[in-house]
Amino acid sequence: MAELSTKDREKLDKGSFAFPEQEKEPLENASHARNAVARFSQVKDVTDEERDEAWKRIKTDAGKFDVEISEKDWREMGT
């Protein structure tokens, strides 16, 4: 995965994260989009509504980077 330095991460606006309020799971490139999907269930202390919004952001950005996600909804993960 392409690593972001602390300095680079701090430069990102909140809209660059799947979970903007928590600043979790940056979506800067294809590697980050894949990682956001892989780590999605590990994000703690978020509501289902926040997960719904994060999933929309991940799906949108994954499409920009030609990353295919087979699940239509985050609730399908791991089933």
C-alpha positions in Angstrom: 0.0 0.0 0.0 1.1 3.5 -0.7 1.9 5.0 2.7 1.0 8.5 3.7 3.4 10.3 6.0 1.9 12.0 9.0 2.6 15.4 7.3 0.9 14.3 4.1 -2.1 12.8 6.0 -2.5 16.1 7.9 -2.7 18.0 4.6 -5.7 16.0 3.4 -9.2 17.5 3.7 -11.8 15.5 5.5 -13.5 14.7 2.2 -10.4 12.6 1.3 -11.3 9.9 3.9 -14.0 7.2 3.9 -14.8 8.2 7.5 -14.2 11.9 7.4 -15.1 12.7 11.1 -12.7 10.1 12.3 -10.2 10.8 9.5 -10.0 7.0 8.9 -9.2 5.3 5.7 -7.8 7.8 3.2 -8.9 7.4 -0.4 -6.0 8.9 -2.3 -5.3 6.1 -4.8 -6.2 2.5 -5.8 -4.2 1.0 -3.0 -5.9 3.1 -0.4 -9.3 2.2 -1.9 -8.6 -1.5 -1.7 -7.3 -1.1 1.9 -10.4 0.9 2.9 -12.5 -2.1 1.8 -10.2 -4.6 3.6 -10.2 -2.6 6.8 -13.8 -1.4 6.7 -15.1 -3.6 9.5 -12.1 -2.7 11.8 -13.2 0.9 12.1 -14.7 1.3 15.6 -17.2 3.8 17.1 -19.1 4.6 14.0 -22.8 4.4 13.3 -24.4 2.4 10.6 -25.3 5.7 8.9 -21.6 6.7 9.0 -20.8 3.3 7.5 -23.4 3.8 4.7 -21.8 7.1 3.8 -18.3 5.7 4.0 -19.3 2.9 1.7 -20.6 5.3 -0.9 -17.4 7.3 -0.8 -15.3 4.1 -1.1 -17.4 2.8 -4.0 -17.2 6.2 -5.8 -13.4 6.5 -5.3 -12.7 2.9 -6.1 -14.5 3.4 -9.5 -12.2 6.4 -10.2 -9.2 4.2 -9.7 -10.6 1.1 -11.5 -10.8 -0.9 -8.4 -13.6 -3.5 -8.6 -15.7 -4.1 -5.5 -18.1 -7.0 -5.8 -20.2 -6.2 -2.7 -23.0 -3.7 -3.4 -23.4 -2.9 0.3 -21.0 -3.1 3.2 -23.4 -5.5 5.0 -22.6 -8.1 2.4 -18.9 -8.3 3.5 -17.9 -11.5 5.0 -21.0 -13.3 4.1 
